């Protein structure tokens, strides 16, 4: 019975497996590679190791903790792996990107290491020992990251694309950038790719396509902001979402959160359904409206491959850097005026400017405002306040003066 009990207690090996979450499957592959490459030390070898560390019976456990930590770090170095703590979170660098490790998974890994390198099984199976090992290991893997204030980085298979408002470079992978994303494509800055054609049937104007391209590509550049939502006018929003699905594969999440300045930001925040447009000047100022062909029935699931879409956006980045602004075609601005209710009022009621002199025909503020309110009532639209209405007329180039007992516009209803 004693032998059976001994076998039960000491011969059962700990299996390195993630029992708590499935998101660590990729991480498990790398850590198993690390574990498999670690040496196994016999009892006599451990005695020599502990002696070299000046360990004795009273501090043997502490010596084991330090030794295990050093052995893991040495094994990781051979594979260009790095462990690090960032705030309260623990991470593993797989030679290209950082992957977060939860506490329980880290303990499972450390237990598996202890068994692999020949730590006495009663220690490796002890929860107290493993917790101390975790604490020791975290203490020994302090890693200093580099704050890159000017650049935004896109981590791809063959390197890191570094972008700021002055240019684009392709650099080697670098753990100090602490990038947690990796886009699954290779990209050469100097290579010519096919033209992105997926929007040709929907947006026929190349200038409009260029505006869309740069309105998205601005996310890749830190210090150039065109803080407007994109409205693909006339395109049903489920089709817009199919396009966004592809963007999510090539636009890193951390660049999106950095652009919007909040952790819960998503690429969808860059777009708005055309059915949600409000005919208010302040609201319209927040949009770039791109008219789409309304008679085209298509879907965007047949988009050109990700590499071509990525190249299309990087080309947009180049243009923004070159001109230090996001290109917006005049066609967009002219189309947007269709939604400015004051502009529509002026156009439809033929409210025209008159010359600014003492004999000029004028219209009082009160009469003009009354006509505008009747126009809004007729079209079931919300009325702007007096101050904002006057501000919008001035923005359209109308001039005013004080005459007699009130203000007048140098304008008339034709």
Buried (B, 14 or more C-beta within 10 A) or exposed (E): EEEEEEEEEEEEEBEBEBEEEEEBEEBBEBBBEBBEEBEEBEEEEBEEBBEEBEBEEEBBBEBBBBBBBBBBBEBBEEEEBBBBBEEEEBBBBBEBBBBBBBEEBBBBBBBBBBBBBBBBBEBBBBEEBBEBBBEBBBEBBEBEEEEBEEBBBBBBEEBBBBBBEEEBEBEEBBBBBBBBBBBEBEBEEEEEBEEBEBBEEBBEBEBBBBBBBBBBBBBBBBEBEBEBBBBBBBBBBEBBEBBBBBBBEBBBBBBBBBBBEEEEBEBBEBBBBBEEBBBBBEBBEEBBBBBBBEEEEBEBEEBBEBBBBBBBBBBBBBBBBEEEEBBBBEBBEEBBBBBBBBBBBBEEBEBEBBEEEEEBEBBBBEEBBEBBBEBBEEEEBEBBEEEBBBEBBEEBEBBBEEEEEEBBBBBBEE
